[in-house]
Amino acid sequence: MDGKKRGFTAGVLATECAKADPHGALSVPVYQNAAFEFPTAEAMELAFTGRTADHAYSRITNPTVEHFERRVREATGALSVTALNSGMAAITNMFFTLARAGANVVTSPHLFGNTYSLLKSTLADFGVETRFAEMTDPASVATKIDRNTCAVFLEIITNPQMEVADLTALSAVCRAKGVPLVADTTVIPFPVFRAADNGVDIEVVSSTKYLSGGATGLGGLVVDYGTFDWSRSPKLSAAAKAYGIDPREAFTAKLKREIHRNLGAYMTPQAAYQQSLGLETLEVRYARASQTALAVARGLEGVPGVVSVNYPGLPSNRFHGVAVRQYGEAPGAMLTFDLASQEACYGFMNRLRLVCRATNLFDNKSLAIHPWSTIFGTFPEAVRSSMGLSPCTIRLSVGLEDASDVLSDIVQALG
């Protein structure tokens, strides 16, 4: 699994699945049950007190989900992977593991709607402060960090602003300040982007997107690379002492032994089965979708009715250099473009024939949405504007269709 990229060949995965299953099944079975029987009361005690890895209850661990976690862990080289039932569940579990009353999170104002709401509203009620900084200006980020900062958090390509930060530069700031760098990497999957090599300590992923293989189900991942010394965290250094473990394992221990058990958002076995299958085709699907997105972005430049195109893979994009360096020539399968007005956006969407009017990202089908009126529609207009949003923006998630077909549909929908 070493090297610049990691392969996800179906043959290798199938062989390993067959070895793991007593009947040689090529796909891991779905253990669709809640509880597991033990041979003795003593065995139950050992499992419930964490002295064996036996499964007791599917809200805590499940063989199908564990298999999925193991495959992701092997693919990423991480210390641990925890699978939850949505991307937002992954983000929530991560913050509840890191934060406590009186702590603060330094982050970008350019966040996905529910992530922004979680930080500004939900966690604020528990005494966690959010400090906004421009992630493209590491010096600005440094000024926001103090001894109560529990994490610097960002999306590696913001949704839908398409902002790209220099992760190596941010990581240097975090290392100097003694805080972890946490990143939502949903827009670039791990066969292409190696988070730890770019200084990311904790990675959160909505596996609903690329990993699920055609939007088959919801899921989220918290990936701990074991690269941060949690003795520098007041909360997690205490956890390490309580558990009697290496401080670098404190985040995973706190998450797995307490937080995810108490919040009850563990991934379902059916979702884990579907996303294990999705892993087998992840790399080839991403290659197709991202190359198509690049072709569509190029094709949209200069099309009448399109005011601007925002895709980091375009040489004209202000983030082109850092995006290509971190994510390759086709950085993701999401792009945005602006039309003349919100009314023009509505008219355009109503005329689409091939591209679906739907939320979600990285389905096998191309999807279009008007973020201003939907994902962020309940936010006050002033807040939306402060987040870098525009009523003139269309977000396009590019699927597996031919680039010429997607472009043709967009052009005809422009009227």
C-alpha positions in Angstrom: 0.0 0.0 0.0 3.0 2.3 0.0 3.7 4.9 -2.7 2.2 8.1 -4.1 -1.2 6.4 -4.8 -2.9 3.4 -3.4 -4.7 1.0 -5.7 -8.2 -0.3 -5.0 -8.3 -3.3 -7.4 -11.4 -5.4 -7.0 -9.2 -8.6 -7.1 -7.1 -7.7 -4.2 -10.1 -6.7 -2.1 -12.0 -9.8 -3.0 -9.1 -12.0 -2.1 -8.8 -10.4 1.3 -12.5 -10.6 1.9 -12.5 -14.3 1.1 -9.7 -14.9 3.6 -11.6 -13.1 6.3 -14.9 -15.0 5.8 -15.2 -18.7 7.0 -17.1 -19.6 3.9 -14.9 -17.7 1.4 -17.4 -15.1 0.4 -16.0 -12.6 -2.0 -18.0 -9.8 -0.4 -18.1 -9.4 3.4 -21.4 -10.6 4.8 -23.9 -8.2 6.2 -24.3 -8.9 10.0 -27.7 -7.3 10.2 -28.3 -7.9 13.9 -28.2 -5.9 17.1 -26.5 -8.2 19.6 -24.0 -11.1 19.8 -24.1 -14.1 22.1 -21.3 -15.1 24.4 -20.3 -18.5 25.6 -19.8 -17.5 29.2 -20.5 -14.6 31.6 -16.7 -14.2 31.9 -16.4 -13.7 28.2 -19.1 -11.0 28.4 -17.3 -9.2 31.1 -14.1 -9.1 29.1 -15.8 -7.8 26.0 -17.8 -5.1 27.8 -14.8 -3.8 29.7 -12.7 -3.6 26.6 -10.3 -6.4 27.4 -11.2 -8.4 24.2 -12.3 -7.2 20.7 -15.4 -9.4 20.7 -18.5 -7.8 19.4 -21.3 -7.2 21.9 -23.7 -4.7 20.4 -23.9 -3.2 16.9 -24.3 0.4 18.2 -20.7 0.0 19.4 -19.0 -2.5 16.9 -20.2 -4.7 14.1 -18.3 -7.2 12.0 -19.4 -5.7 8.7 -18.6 -2.2 9.8 -15.3 -3.3 11.3 -14.3 -4.8 8.0 -15.0 -1.5 6.2 -13.0 0.4 8.8 -10.1 -2.0 8.4 -10.1 -1.6 4.6 -10.0 2.2 4.9 -7.3 2.0 7.5 -5.2 -0.2 5.3 -5.7 2.1 2.3 -4.8 5.3 4.2 -2.1 4.0 6.6 -4.0 5.5 9.5 -3.8 4.6 13.1 -7.6 4.1 13.3 -10.8 4.7 11.4 -14.2 5.1 12.9 -17.3 4.7 10.7 -20.4 6.8 11.5 -23.8 7.1 9.9 -23.2 10.4 8.0 -20.6 13.0 7.3 -22.2 15.3 9.8 -22.0 12.5 12.4 -18.3 12.2 11.7 -17.8 15.9 12.2 -19.9 16.0 15.4 -18.1 13.0 16.9 -14.8 14.5 16.1 -15.6 17.9 17.8 -17.1 16.2 20.8 -13.9 14.2 21.2 -11.6 17.3 20.9 -13.6 20.2 22.4 -14.8 21.1 25.9 -16.4 24.1 27.5 -14.0 27.1 27.3 -12.2 25.7 24.2 -12.2 27.4 20.8 -12.0 26.2 17.2 -10.2 28.2 14.6 -11.8 27.7 11.2 -12.8 29.3 7.9 -16.0 31.3 7.5 -16.4 29.4 4.2 -18.0 26.2 5.5 -20.7 23.9 4.4 -24.0 25.0 5.9 -24.6 22.4 8.6 -20.9 22.5 9.7 -21.2 26.2 10.1 -24.4 25.8 12.1 -22.9 23.1 14.3 -20.0 25.4 15.3 -21.9 28.7 15.6 -25.0 27.4 17.2 -24.9 23.8 18.6 -21.4 23.7 20.0 -21.7 27.4 21.2 -24.4 26.2 23.5 -21.9 23.9 25.1 -19.4 26.7 25.6 -17.2 26.1 22.6 -16.1 29.3 20.8 -15.7 29.5 17.0 -13.0 31.9 15.7 -13.0 32.6 12.0 -9.8 33.2 10.0 -8.8 33.2 6.4 -7.3 29.8 5.8 -5.5 31.1 2.7 -3.5 33.4 5.1 -1.6 31.2 7.6 -0.3 34.3 9.4 -3.9 35.3 10.1 -4.7 31.8 11.4 -1.8 32.0 13.7 -3.1 35.1 15.4 -6.4 33.4 16.3 -4.8 30.4 18.1 -4.2 30.5 21.8 -3.8 28.0 24.7 -7.6 27.1 24.5 -7.6 26.3 20.8 -8.5 22.6 20.5 -8.2 22.5 16.6 -7.7 24.3 13.4 -10.4 23.0 11.1 -11.1 23.5 7.4 -12.5 21.9 4.2 -9.7 21.2 1.8 -11.8 22.7 -1.1 -14.7 24.7 0.4 -18.2 23.9 -0.6 -19.4 25.8 -2.7 -16.9 28.7 -2.5 -14.1 26.5 -4.0 -11.4 28.0 -1.8 -8.2 26.0 -1.5 -5.7 26.5 1.4 -2.1 25.5 1.5 -2.2 22.6 3.9 1.6 22.4 4.3 1.7 26.0 5.4 -1.2 25.6 7.8 0.3 22.5 9.2 3.5 24.4 10.0 1.5 27.0 11.9 -0.3 24.3 13.8 2.9 22.4 14.7 4.4 25.6 16.0 1.3 26.4 18.1 0.8 22.9 19.3 -2.7 22.3 18.0 -4.0 19.6 15.6 -4.9 20.3 12.0 -8.3 18.7 11.2 -9.6 18.6 7.7 -12.8 17.6 5.9 -11.4 15.9 2.8 -14.7 14.8 1.3 -14.0 16.5 -2.1 -10.8 14.6 -2.8 -10.7 10.8 -2.0 -7.8 9.2 -0.3 -6.5 7.2 -3.4 -5.5 10.6 -4.7 -4.9 12.8 -1.7 -2.8 11.5 1.2 -3.9 13.7 4.1 -1.1 12.8 6.5 1.6 13.7 3.9 0.1 17.2 3.8 0.2 17.6 7.6 -3.4 16.7 8.4 -3.7 15.0 11.8 -7.4 14.1 11.8 -9.4 13.6 8.6 -13.2 13.6 8.4 -15.0 12.3 5.3 -18.6 12.0 4.2 -18.4 8.5 2.7 -21.9 9.2 1.4 -20.1 10.9 -1.5 -17.4 9.2 -3.6 -17.0 6.1 -1.4 -20.6 4.9 -1.5 -20.5 4.2 -5.2 -23.5 5.9 -6.6 -25.2 7.4 -3.5 -26.2 4.0 -2.2 -26.3 5.1 1.5 -25.2 7.5 4.1 -21.9 7.3 5.9 -19.0 9.2 7.5 -15.5 8.5 8.6 -13.1 9.9 11.3 -9.6 9.0 10.4 -6.8 9.4 13.0 -3.3 9.3 11.7 -1.7 9.1 15.1 0.6 12.1 14.2 -0.4 14.5 17.0 0.9 14.3 20.6 -2.2 14.7 22.6 -0.3 15.4 25.8 -0.5 19.0 24.4 -4.3 18.8 24.7 -5.6 19.3 28.3 -8.7 17.2 27.6 -7.0 14.3 25.8 -3.9 14.2 27.9 -6.2 13.5 30.8 -7.8 10.7 28.8 -4.4 9.2 28.0 -3.6 9.1 31.7 -7.0 7.6 32.6 -6.7 4.9 29.9 -3.0 4.3 30.6 -2.1 4.6 26.9 0.4 6.4 24.7 -0.7 10.1 24.3 -0.7 9.7 20.5 -3.6 7.1 20.8 -5.7 9.4 23.1 -8.0 10.8 20.4 -8.9 7.3 19.1 -9.4 5.9 22.6 -11.7 8.8 23.7 -13.7 8.6 20.4 -14.1 4.8 20.4 -14.4 4.1 24.1 -16.7 7.0 25.0 -17.9 9.6 22.4 -19.3 7.4 19.6 -20.8 5.0 22.1 -22.6 7.8 23.9 -23.8 9.7 20.7 -25.1 6.5 19.1 -24.2 7.4 15.5 -22.3 4.3 14.5 -22.5 3.2 10.8 -25.1 0.5 10.0 -23.9 -2.8 8.6 -25.9 -2.4 5.4 -24.2 0.9 4.7 -20.8 -0.6 5.5 -21.4 -3.4 3.1 -22.4 -1.0 0.3 -19.5 1.2 0.9 -17.1 -1.7 1.0 -18.3 -2.5 -2.5 -17.9 1.2 -3.4 -14.2 1.1 -2.4 -13.6 -1.5 -5.1 -14.4 1.0 -7.9 -13.5 4.3 -6.1 -10.3 5.1 -7.9 -11.7 4.5 -11.4 -14.9 6.4 -10.7 -13.1 9.3 -9.3 -10.7 9.5 -12.3 -13.6 9.6 -14.7 -15.6 12.1 -12.8 -12.8 14.5 -12.1 -11.5 14.4 -15.7 -15.1 15.1 -16.8 -15.4 18.0 -14.4 -12.2 19.5 -15.8 -13.5 19.1 -19.4 -16.9 20.7 -18.4 -15.2 23.6 -16.7 -13.0 24.2 -19.7 -16.0 24.0 -22.0 -18.0 26.5 -19.9 -15.4 29.2 -20.2 -16.7 31.7 -22.8 -20.2 30.1 -23.1 -22.8 32.9 -23.5 -24.8 33.4 -20.3 -22.0 32.1 -18.1 -20.6 35.0 -16.1 -17.7 33.1 -14.5 -16.5 29.5 -13.9 -15.0 28.5 -10.6 -12.9 25.3 -10.7 -9.4 25.1 -9.3 -8.2 22.9 -12.2 -8.5 25.9 -14.6 -5.2 27.9 -15.1 -7.3 31.1 -14.7 -8.3 30.1 -11.2 -6.5 31.9 -8.4 -6.1 28.6 -6.5 -4.8 26.7 -9.5 -1.2 26.3 -8.4 -1.8 25.0 -4.8 -4.8 22.9 -6.0 -2.8 21.1 -8.7 0.1 20.6 -6.3 -2.0 19.0 -3.6 -4.8 17.3 -5.6 -3.6 16.8 -9.2 -4.6 18.3 -12.6 -8.3 17.6 -12.1 -8.9 18.6 -8.4 -12.3 17.0 -7.7 -15.6 16.6 -9.4 -17.3 19.7 -8.1 -17.4 23.1 -9.8 -19.5 26.2 -9.7 -20.5 28.8 -12.2 -22.3 32.1 -12.0 -25.1 33.4 -14.1 -26.5 36.9 -14.3 -29.1 36.6 -11.5 -31.0 34.3 -9.2 -33.8 34.3 -11.7 -31.4 33.2 -14.4 -30.3 30.4 -12.1 -33.8 29.2 -11.5 -34.7 29.3 -15.2 -31.5 27.4 -16.0 -32.2 24.6 -13.5 -35.8 24.3 -14.7 -34.6 23.6 -18.2 -32.1 20.8 -17.3 -32.8 17.5 -18.9 -29.8 15.2 -18.2 -28.4 16.8 -15.1 -30.5 16.2 -12.0 -31.9 18.9 -9.7 -30.7 17.4 -6.4 -28.5 17.9 -3.4 -25.5 15.5 -2.6 -22.1 15.3 -4.3 -20.3 12.8 -6.4 -23.1 10.5 -7.3 -22.7 8.6 -10.6 -25.2 11.1 -12.0 -24.5 14.8 -12.4 -26.3 17.0 -9.9 -27.1 20.7 -9.9 -28.2 22.9 -7.0 -28.6 26.6 -6.2 -26.8 26.8 -2.8 -28.0 30.3 -1.9 -31.7 29.2 -1.8 -31.3 25.6 -0.6 -28.3 24.5 1.5 -27.9 28.0 3.0 -31.5 29.1 2.4 -32.4 29.5 6.1 -29.4 31.7 6.9 -29.9 35.4 7.1 -28.8 37.2 3.9 -26.0 39.1 5.6 -24.6 35.8 6.9 -24.7 34.2 3.5 -22.9 37.1 2.0 -20.3 37.0 4.8 -19.7 33.4 3.9 -18.7 34.3 0.3 -22.0 33.0 -1.2 -23.9 34.5 -4.1 -27.5 34.2 -5.3 -26.0 33.9 -8.8 -24.1 30.7 -8.2 -24.9 27.1 -9.5 -23.1 24.2 -7.9 -22.5 21.3 -10.3 -21.4 17.8 -9.1 -20.2 16.0 -12.1 -21.0 12.3 -12.5 -20.0 9.5 -14.9 -21.7 10.8 -18.0 -19.8 11.8 -21.1 -18.4 15.3 -20.8 -20.0 16.4 -24.1 -23.5 15.2 -22.9 -23.2 17.2 -19.7 -22.0 20.3 -21.6 -24.8 20.0 -24.1 -27.4 19.8 -21.4 -25.9 22.9 -19.7 -25.8 24.9 -22.9 -29.4 24.1 -23.9 -30.6 24.9 -20.4 -28.9 28.3 -20.6 -31.5 29.0 -23.3 
